[in-house]
Amino acid sequence: MAHDDHDPLNHPEVRVASGRAYAAAFLIAMALMTVSLYVARHPAVAPHPMLVLSGVAAFVVAVQLLLLLKLDFSSTQIWTSVTFALAFPLFVIAVGLSLWMFHSLDARTMLMGLMR
């Protein structure tokens, strides 16, 4: 059982990111989060801060998927990529509907006249 051919960690499907990829992902994420913090604290910098923050967040997620999870379209990761491509729209719909629900609940239940 000491054969390297049967070691499950030698398969490309289960290999994790290298230390260099972890460091790069961390530095990129920290830089983009700094940009997000600056845009959030100074909304006059961007004409539409929520769109900028959403774009930065999407870019951070893409960097994390590529560098840390090694999500690509290679033959070893194709089913993981297909699963992500099919699950992502469901995630966006669930988050979008939750935001819409809470926004409409807030508009219908809060007494705006009493809050002034």
N, C-alpha and C positions, 0 to 999 in steps of 0.2 A: 504493500500500500504506500510505499515511499516513492513511487514513480511520480515524476513531475508531469507526465502526460495526463494523469488523472486528478491533478490538483485543480479544484474548481476555481481557485483564484487566478489561475493562468488564462482563463477564458476572457476574451475582450468584452463580453457582456457585463461582467461584474467588476471590472477594473474601475477604480475611483480616480479622481483627478490627482495630478501631481502637486507637489508643494509649490511649484512655480505657478501653476494654474490657480491654486487657492490664494496665493499672494496677489496675483494680478486681479482676480475677481474681487478680493477685498479692497484693493486700492481703487479700482474703478468704481465699486459701489460706494466707497467713502467719498470719492470726488463728486459723484452724482448726487449723493445725499446732501453734500455741502451746497451744491447748486440748488437743490430743492429747498433747503433751509433758507438760503438767501432770497430765493423767489418768494417763499412764503412770508418772510419777514419784511420784504420790500416789494409789495405787489405792483408798484408803479414801474418796475423794471420790465415786466412783460405785459403786453396788452390783454392777454387772457391767461392769468396765472394758473387756473385749473387745467387748461389744456396743456400748458408747459409742464406742470407737475405730473399730469397723467402720462405725457410722453416720456418724461424722465423715468417714471416708475416702470413703464413698459420696457424701456431700454435696460434698466437694471435687471428686470426679470429675464430678458433675453440673454444678457451677459451671464447671469447665474446659470441659466439652462445650458448655455454653450460651454462655459468654462468648468463649472462644478459638476453638472450632471452628464456632461459630454453628449448632449442631445444633438444628433446629426442624422443624416440620411445614409449612413454607411450600412452595409449589409448586416452588421451585428446589432445596430440600434434602430433598424427600420420599424420594428413593431412598437418600440417605445415612442418613436416619433409619430407614428400613426395614432397611437393612443392619445398622445398629447394633442394632436391636431383635431381629434374628435371630441376630446373633453374640454378644450379651451372655449369653444362657443357656448357650451352649457354653463361653464363657469361665468362667462361674461353675462349671459342671460340671467343667471341667478343673482349675481351682484347687482345688475342693472334693475331688475324687478324689485329687489330689496330696497334699493335707494329710492325708487319711484314710490314704493309702498310707504316708506317712512316720510317722504316728502309730502305725499297726499294726506297722510294721517296728521302730520304737523299742521298742514293748512286747514284741515277740518276740525281739529280738536283744540288748538291753541286760541285763546281769547286775545286777539291782537289789541283791542281797545283798552284792556286792563294793563297791558305791559308797558304803557308809556309813562 
